């Protein structure tokens, strides 16, 4: 289920052999809008741009009725625009969740409510198997593994139903539904996602989408509303299990028209670039309070360094570890905001490891960042898709200039001087307005 790599293996630098990196799996915006729009980003949209006339949207069932085209996603920012010459870039923060299934611990609902309370949009990387009943598990044909095999458990029928409910709410609240693929194979053998070919990744993605588009057929349920989106259009990015296999995934992602991938291990707090034509948005190394090394910005990486992968360590350690984990997220945010304004990416799972301290830590970080924004800081808590929307309209020379700033490096002479030059083309190669 989980794969641990040492920090050096992940490319985060030498001299920190005890720092561990991993990507495991997981077993409505408030009235006062805080959208990722505004002066430097997406315009002054009212949060419901493109939602059409008042009242319920028109529902056009797709396929067997598991999903439906309900029009433009509600609670989205206005259209993004390029930075003006000399303008300070906003501080983007993306909270993301691997697995995004409900296992009865209330965490999916907790963070939907927290995002609503604090004006945040998030990305939920859904594991497709979480919508497939275990009784139908042989419908899953994982590459290099037996039919129905999975390194994560199948959900109970009741939990599939609540997962559908939460996914429906998440999308209507403006969040993004990405993919965490299916069986989460992270072992060392040929069955591991680390060894899959581009063709095998295509099979895995096609199956993940089919489990979303055909949950009604696979469950036989007729008493639930469809998911209110066309998953072929919605799905524009994902995160691989354990941050493995990106090199062979990317050709398939590009072929499918994906706009980003969040699977790269060992990222730094710098402005992103593309890999094979796809935006590369990795987890990042952030300061780890009280330690001489940095840690990847994900809950399980905190756990791996604090309790050596044990998810049930002695409770006496929990208060200090909770404070350390929250402090790491906050330190990562502050370092970016006060220096190069690199986007800050945080990954999590709906788990209660070590008494749930990592869920408390990420919520504390969310609250801290929201308070900073509410005091006037230009902070945007967005989904990966919304951040990619912003990247795609920026001038290429501006992005190149931003990427020249290292971790914790302030712009020479301040932002007005640093970004004074005006470019001529956007990141997608189009003439800037």
N, C-alpha and C positions, 0 to 999 in steps of 0.2 A: 504493500500500500504506500509505503514511504521510502524515499531514497535520500540518503544523506551524503553530501559531498563536502570535502574540506574547502575552506575558503580559497586556498591556493589553487585548487583544481578549478574553481569557478572563475579564476582570473581576477581576483580582487587584490592581488599583491602578495608579496612574501612577508614572512615574519609574523604570521597569525595562524599557525597551524591548528589552534584550538577553535577557531571561528568556523562554524558549520553553516552550510547553505543547503536549502531544500525547498522543494515545492511539493507539498503533500496534497491530500484531498479531503474534502469534507464528508464524514459518514452522513404619495401626494405632497407635493411641496407646500409649505405653509403659506398663508395669505400674503405675508410680507416676503415677496419674491427675492431670492438671491441667486439669480440665474447666471450662467457663465457668459453673459453678454456685457454690455456696458461700454465704457469709453475705449478700452483697448482690445475688445474682443468681439462680441457678437451683436452689438447694437442694443437697442432699447426694447427688445421684444417683451411682451407682457406675460410670457410664460406659456401661452396657449396658441402661439402663432400657427396658422394653418389648420386650426381645429374645426373650421367651418362654422355654420350657423349654430345658434344655441340649441340645446337638447341633445339627446343621445345620437351618436354617430351612426351612419348607415353601416350595417354589418353585411359583408359579402363572404359567406362561408367558402373555405378553400378545401379541396379534397374531400375527406370524409367528415369535415366539420370540426376537426380538432383545432384548427386555426381559422382565422378570418381576417380579411382586409377591412379595417375600420377607419381607413384614412390616415392622415398625418398623426404622428404620435403627439399626444398632448404634453403640456408643461415643458416645452422645449424653448431654448433661447432664441433670440432673433438671429438673423443672418450674420455670420462673423465677417470681419473686415480686416484688411492688412493694418499693421501698426503704422502710425504716422512717423515721419522722420523725427528722431529724438525722443520718441515716446517710450516710457517705461513699460516693459512687458508685464502682464498680469502674472500672479503666482497661481499656477494650476496645481490642484491636488486631486488625485484619483484614488478612491477607495474601491477595491475589487474583492470579489468573493469566489473562491474555487469550489466547484461542486454545485452550490446553490440549491441543495435539496433540503427539505424539511425532515428532520429525524425526531421530532417530538420534543425538542428542548426549547422551543420558542424563540430561537435566535434569529431566524429569518424575519419573523414579525418584529422582533426587538429592533433590528437595524433598519427595517422599513420605516418604523415609527421614528427612530433617531434621525434618519435622513430627512423625514418630513419636518421634524421639530427644528432642525438646524439648517434647512435650506440646501441640502446636498443632493447631487445626483451621483449614482454609483454604477458599477458594471458587475453583473452577475454572470459568471462563467458556468453555465449549466452543464452538468454531466448528463448526456442523453439517456443513459440507463436509468436515471431517476424517474423517468416517465414510462418505463417498461416493467410490467408485472413480472415477478420472478417465475410465475407459471409459464411465461412466454419467453424465458431467457434464451432458448435455443434459436430465437430469431436473430440474436446477435452473433455475428460471425467475425470475431476479432482477428486481425492479421496475426499469423504465426502462433495462434492459441486455439484451444478447443472451442467449439460452439458453446456459447453461453458462459464462458469463463470470464471472470472479472476479479480484479484485485481490490475492488470496493464492493460492499454489499448492495444487493438490490433492496429497494425500499418496500415496506409493507403497503398494502393497498390504501390504508388510511393516510399514510404519509405521502403517497403519490397524489392523493386528492388535495392535501393541504399544500403540497409543492405547486400544483397547478393553480390553486387559489393565490398563492403568494407571487408566482410569476406573473399572473394576470394583473395583480395590484401593482407590482413593480413597474411593468411597462406603462401602465396608465398613469403612474406617478412620474414618468419621465426617465426611468432608469433604462440601462442597456442590458439586453440578454445576449451574451456571447456564448462561447462553448468551452468546456473543459474536456471535450471528446467523450469517451465512454468508459472503457474498462480499467483505465489508470494502471497500465502495466509498466512498472519501473524496475524490474529485476535486471539481472546481468545477462540473461540468455537471449536467444534470437527473438523471443516473444516480446521483449522490451520495446517500448516506443523509440528508444535510442537507435534501434536498428531497422525501423520501418522505412520502406522506400516511398517516394512521392506517390506512386500508385496505391500503396497500402494506406497512406494517409488519406487519399481520396476516398477509399472505401470506408474508412473510419468516420470521416466527415459526413459522407452520404448517409451512413447508418444513424449517426447522431441526429441529423436533420429528420430522418424518417421517423425516429421515435418521438420527436416533437410533433410532427405533422400527422401522425397516425395513432396518437394515444387513445383516441376514441375507439378505433378498430381493435387495438390491442387489449384494451380493458373491457370493452363492451358497455361502457358507461354512456348514458344518454341524458343524465340529469345535471350535467355541468356545462357551464358556458364555455365557448371556445377560447383559446388564447387569442387576444385581440390584435395579432400581428401576423404578417407573412414572413415566416422564418427565413425564406430564401433572400428576402430583402433586409431583414433585421440583422442577420448574421454577417458581420464584417470583420471579426477578429476573435482570437481565443488565446488560451494559455495551455500549453501542453502539460501533461502529468510530470511532476518532478523537474520541470524545466529541461526536459530531454527531447532531442529529436528535431530541433528547430531547423537545422540545415536542410533536411529532406522535406520538411513540411512547407517551407517557403515557396518552392516552385508550384506546389499545389495551391497554396494560399493566393499566390499571384494569379494563377489560372482561374481561380474562382472569383477574382475581383475583390479579395479581402483588402482592407485598407491598413490594417496594422496587425502585429503579433506581439503578445506580451510574454513570450516564452524564454527570452534570452536570460541566461544566468549571469550573475556577477556584474550587473550594471552599476554605473556611477551616477552621481547627481550632476549630470550635464545635459545639455539640450540634445534631443534625439536626432538620428539620421535614419535613412532607409537601408534595409538589407534586401537585395534582390527585388527592389522596387516596392517593398512593403515597409511601412513605418515600424521601427524596432523600438518597443516600449518596455524595457526590462524592469524587474525588481532592482532595487538600488542599495548599495552599501550606505549605512547611516551610522552616526556616532552611537556607541553603546556605553551609556554612563557607567563610570567606574572601571571600565576595561580599556586596554591599550589598543584594541582592534575594533573594527566596525562589523556590523551585522546586516544581513539582507533584510529588507523592509517587509517582513512577513511574520505572522504569529509563530509558525512552527520553527522558524530560525531562531526566534527568541528562546523558545522552549529548548531547542537542541543545545544551545549554549548554556542555559541555566540548569537544566536537569538531565542533560546527556540523553535526550530522546525519551526519557520517562514522562508519561503524561499524568502520572499520579505520584508526584514527589511528596515529601513530608510537608504538611500544611503550614508548618512554622515558617517556611521559606516564602510563602505566597505573597505577603504584603511587600517585601522588598523587591521581589521579582516583578510584581505588578507595576511598582513605581519605576523600575528600571526599563520595562518594556514601553510604558507610556512615555518615559523620558526619551527613549530612542526615537520614537515617532516624532515627538515634538522637537527634538534637536535636529532631526532631518529637515523638518519643515522650516525651522528658524534659519538653518544654514543656507537653504536655498533662497528663502525670502529676503534675507539680509545681504545676499551676495549676487549670484548669477541668475537668480529667478528660474532655475531649471525646474521643470515640472516634477512633482513628487508623487511617486506611485507606492501604494500600500496594498499588500495582499493578505487575505485572511481566509479562514474556514469557519463554518458554523459548528464549532467544537467547544467542549468544556474542559479542555486540557488544564491540568493543575488547578482545579477548582474554578475554572472560568476566568482566570486572571487576565488572559489575553484579550478576551472580549471586553472586559472592563477597561483594559489599557487602550484599546482602539477607540472605544467610546469616549474616553477621557481626551484622547488626541483630537477626535472629531469636535468635541465641545471647545477645546482650546483654539483650534483653527477657526471655528465659527465665531468665537469671541474676537479674535484678531480681525476678521473680516468686518464684524459689526462695529468696530471702532474706526472704520474707514480704510482699512488695508484693501488693496485690490487683489482679493483672493477669490478664486473660482473653484468650487468643489464640483467636479464634473465627471462624466463617464469617459472612458477611453474614446468612444465614438465622438463625443462632443469635442474632446481635445483634438482629435484628428481633424474634425471640421475646421478648427481654428488653424492648425498647422497648414492645411491644404490651401489656404488663401494668403499665406504670408509670402513675401518676396524672398526668393531664394538667397539673395545676397544678405538679407537680414538674418535668415536662419543660419547661414554660414558664419556670420559675425557672432551670433549667439553661441554657436557650437565652439567658437574659439575660446570661450571662457571655461577654465577648469573648475574642479570641485572647490567650492568656497571662494572663488575668485570674483572680486567686485569689478565692474566695468571701469576701465581707466578714464578718469575725468567725469565719471557719472554717466547715467543713461542718456542724457540729452546730447552729450558729446559723442558717446560711444556708438549710438545709432543715428547719428546726424545724417549720414549719407543716404540717399534715396536710390533704391533699385528700380528695375523696370519690369521684372517678371515674377510671378507668384511661384510657389513651390510646385505647382502643377504645370508650369511653363506658360501660363496664360498672361497676357498683358495686364498689368495692374491698373486699376481705375485711377 
